[in-house]
Amino acid sequence: DGVPEETGKQYVEDLESLAEGVGLEDHVRMYLKEIGKVPLLTAEEEVELAIRIENGDEAAKDRLNEANLRLVVSIAKRYVGKGMQFLDLIQ
């Protein structure tokens, strides 16, 4: 849908800039940096995880959710300053 994939380094740099701009607390910054360390999934990995999830694999579900947190944060960054707090956007 046009959301560019950021490298881990770009992600962290963007978050640092954002954190300074919206006054995020240190524990939130740490959480966001941890999200940036999670590698993005390939299309094949997503399919594999989806199949495992359909078979009841909770670890696969957790992995898919964790990998998608970076996407959630990247989309939320677009809406900072438009009436909602950053933490509300990522929730």
C-alpha positions in Angstrom: 0.0 0.0 0.0 2.9 2.3 -0.6 4.5 2.0 2.9 8.2 2.1 2.3 10.2 -0.5 4.2 12.8 1.1 6.4 16.1 -0.5 7.2 16.8 -1.1 10.8 19.2 1.9 10.9 16.8 4.2 9.2 14.1 3.1 11.5 16.1 3.9 14.6 17.2 7.3 13.2 13.6 8.2 12.4 12.5 7.2 15.8 15.2 9.3 17.5 14.0 12.3 15.6 10.4 11.6 16.3 11.1 11.0 20.0 12.7 14.3 20.4 9.9 16.0 18.5 7.0 14.6 20.6 8.8 14.1 23.9 8.7 10.4 24.3 9.9 9.0 27.6 13.0 6.8 27.8 11.1 3.5 28.3 9.1 4.2 25.2 12.2 5.0 23.2 13.8 1.7 24.4 10.7 -0.2 23.4 10.6 1.4 19.9 14.3 0.6 19.5 13.7 -3.0 20.3 11.0 -3.2 17.7 13.5 -1.9 15.2 15.8 -4.8 15.9 13.2 -7.3 14.7 13.9 -8.4 11.2 11.3 -7.8 8.5 9.6 -11.0 7.1 9.9 -12.1 3.5 6.7 -13.0 1.7 7.6 -16.7 2.0 8.1 -16.4 5.8 4.7 -14.7 6.1 3.0 -17.5 4.2 4.8 -20.1 6.3 3.8 -18.4 9.5 0.2 -18.1 8.3 0.1 -21.9 7.7 1.5 -22.6 11.1 -1.0 -20.2 12.7 -3.9 -22.0 11.0 -2.5 -25.2 12.6 -2.6 -23.6 16.1 1.0 -22.5 16.5 1.1 -19.7 19.0 4.8 -19.1 18.6 4.2 -18.4 14.9 1.4 -16.0 15.8 3.7 -14.1 18.2 6.4 -13.9 15.6 4.1 -12.5 13.0 2.7 -9.9 15.4 6.2 -8.9 16.5 7.4 -8.5 12.9 4.4 -6.3 12.1 5.0 -3.9 14.9 7.6 -2.0 12.8 4.9 -1.5 10.1 2.5 -0.2 12.7 5.0 2.3 14.1 6.0 3.4 10.5 2.3 4.1 9.7 1.7 5.9 13.0 4.6 8.2 12.4 2.7 9.7 9.4 0.0 10.9 11.7 2.0 12.6 14.4 0.9 16.1 14.9 -2.5 15.6 13.5 -4.5 15.5 16.7 -3.6 12.2 18.4 -0.7 11.3 20.6 1.9 9.0 19.1 1.3 6.3 21.7 -2.4 6.3 21.1 -1.7 5.9 17.4 0.5 2.8 17.9 -2.0 1.2 20.3 
